[in-house]
Amino acid sequence: MSIQLTVNGKAATLDADPDSPLLWALREELQLTGTKFGCGMALCGACTVHLDGQPVRACSTPLSAAAGKKITTIEGVGASKTGRAVQAAWIKIDVPQCGYCQSGQIMSACALLAAKKKPSDADIDQAMGGNICRCGTYQQIRGAIHDASAQLNRKGG
Amino acid sequence: MTAAHSTDITSPARRRLLQAGGASALLIGFALPRLQRPAVAQAQAQTASNTFAPNAWLRITPDNRVTVLCGSAEMGQGVLTAIPMLAAEELDADWSLVGVEQAPADAAYNNPMFGMQATGGSTTIRAHWLPLRQAGAAARAMLVAAAAEQWKLDPAQLRTERSHVLGPAGQKLSYGALVEAAARQPVPEKPVLKSPKDFKIVGRPTRRLDTPAKVDGSAQFGIDARIDGMLVAVMARAPLAGAKLKSANEAAARAVKGVRNVITIPSGVAVLAEGYWAAKKGRDALDAQWDLGDKAALSSEQVAALLKEGAGKAGAVALESGNTAEAAARASQQLRASYSVPYLAHACMEPLNCLAWVRGDEVTIWAGTQSQGPAQGILGQIAQITPAKVKVNTMLMGGGFGRRFAPDFSMDATLLSKLSGSPVKLIYTREDDMAAGFYRPAALVQFEAGLDAAGQPLLLRADVAGPSIMAGSGFMKLPENGVDAMAVEGLADHPYAIANQRIAYGRVEPGPQVWFWRSVGHSQNAFFIESFIDELAHAAKADPLQYRLQLLAKHPRHRAVLEAAAAKAGWGKRLPAGHKHGIAVAESFGSYVAQVAEVSVGKDGTPKVHRVVAAVDCGQTVNPQTITRQIEGAIVYGLSAALYGKITHKDGRVEQGNFHDYPVLRIGEMPKVEVHILPSGEAPGGIGEPGTPPIAPAVCNAIFAATGVRLRQLPIDTALLVKKTG
């Protein structure tokens, strides 16, 4: 079945099962492999992308629910001011270790900062609680979110 | 992981390797002169004209850039940054001009501590500390000789700085300008190494070279590998090694749109499809049924009973000193306690996967693997070709923790490519990864101790039971004395001064395949001994820190980390109401780590770890930023296991499948972690694993201080702690 998607501002038409997860369309059809497979059950957050700005787990989002909406992945998030600030903070604090979960962490962090310019530690715990990092970079993730927030607020965003 | 071989890197064989590599560099263009595969060497040569490649480890190009080839695999532990730092230091390179590439699988990149190209056992820095520095120093000497020739000066008059050779009259040439002349210079027999006091790169906190790619989604992990025409495989895996397939509905799998093939191999039934989703739907449609044979009744209760029986019969003596029976008769206090831990899964963020392509007499794989060298031999056997024809593309790993040392996923992918004739990317589902895998051994210890009237320990007996990693590894053997060194590490060699001891091992094999898990035997043995020492301190009415220190008179490095962690944590000082400190220390992989955990316990029995202060002596440091992060990460890994980690069995099968029933630490549970690195001039120690062993006992000792409840089993059972504090 033909499905229309808009990914990182570009239109794409896929011939795919509408019940199949968005994750595999992104990774295998569109070759946007920055979005990662971790659990397949929306438990780990490695596959987090934005659907009309809202963070969703692509492994558990059927293509039918993504059709016609604006999808943003890690490859496209740097086009927004928030995305740029978050990625810059991630580099400044040198957050990643293995790096596998970091696309999802960054996408969740961007959604948090878009909704709340100055998140508290409790806000961060809440918004980032669905993203697992087995390397244990949580302190750096928290630091980078605060840093990005400071950058965004300084720029009068 | 323990080193299979210890190698003196100043050995003649090692020197020959450096010389042979260097000699070939006289021919400009042979970037990897020791490569045994002509096709690859030729390909390298084509891209490498005008390249100075004095050895397998580094290349310098006319644009003055240095590329270091890293033979170790990156799983988050920072080798893609630390390895270049070592070479760049002795080369006197401008760090901003240094890049890194993953080396191919080749004997030139063997890890000298293993004698094979593999990444594990926290060995990368220990094994490469000298060879990479020698590689950089040799290249520097050749660049200096080339400049000296050009300027008609004595090399002794020249110096180097930030990728330039400098002459006494202000002459200056970049390394890039010298590449052709340097390649004509003889390779120095014994390149002179810097004194550590002159280090400019090594020992300084340095940003990772791989961060930008891990922040914009471009980093390529094994699961991201792709070649045209490949099929994706998902398998119905045998629940246990040795299980026999009873039935599988192949027709139902083939009826799924996109499924192209169904192939049965010894480890299970694979569904090959155009993409992951079709393969998984096909796999689910198989409804595979298994005959588990004599393991059909395997349960966690059975495992516990076997472990208890094994400890009761522990006869392989790892350590015997003095006379424990005689000492027991003199003791004024005797203590007995039994501790146990469950099987654990590694639960790497990236589920296991491998892309394999068998073409005629060649195998190519793209995989995040910790064992590139062994993979060549193993996959060569599967494809019935020589190991030299197996090309390993080492991809980034989304976590390794020892799990990716095992060859199962690359073997299955290779076999499926050979049988199907297509390139095959095998992907484990999370449930496959967790339920049919390799586990940290379940283990149990029965302790007995006797104290004299002053509370000093007169004797210690420990009978340890568990399955043997060495026996089941496929590449090691259980020694004749029957002691699996990994089952007793950290216990048979504990540092405390106790005159009469007997530490023995009883091998028990309940069935599940056991494997290296971050810090291996230390992961459970530090929990055992550091909790029991705390029990002795309590029985002696002594402060747990002081009790340890006075038993460690001959172990200054243990004492120093304990004292540093205690001082930084404020040991003995007032804490917020309900908060208590616990302390533990462990030496593993050549490094010493002490941790103080600050913990409170809620009325519902839930422990909250507020803060962990770690002190580390890992000898001379390469990248302190990595050390800090590895210790933090190792604490998170060990804390996840202490709070939640257990793989249990029922009716022969693993009961856990995903992160809902195998929970791991999330950001809201993250304690404040501080890492203090002690200055040291000792040889470098490992850093990937040593942070894990102390965390479980530090936390449990704090819980004892807070509640009076001694936890002797992991994960922590909160029911035991309900309403034990204020």
Interface residues (C-beta under 8 A of the other chain):
Chain A: D17 S20 P21 W24 R27 E28 E29 Q31 L32 T33 G34 T35 K36 F37 G38 C39 G40 M41 L43 C44 A46 T73 I74 E75 G78 Q87 W90 I91 D94 V95 P96 Q97 C98 G99 Y100 C101 Q102 S103 I106 I124 D125 Q126 M128 G129 N131 I132 C133 R134 C135 G136 T137 Y138 Q139 Q140 I141 R142
Chain B: E74 M75 G76 Q77 G78 R207 R208 D210 T211 P212 A213 K214 V215 D216 G217 S218 A219 Q220 F221 I223 D224 R226 V232 K257 G275 Y276 W277 A347 C348 M349 E350 P351 L396 M397 G398 G399 G400 F401 I427 T429 R430 Q625 R629 Q630 E632 G633 A634 I635 V636 Y637 S640 N658 F659 H660 V664 L665 R666 I667 G668 M670 K672 V673
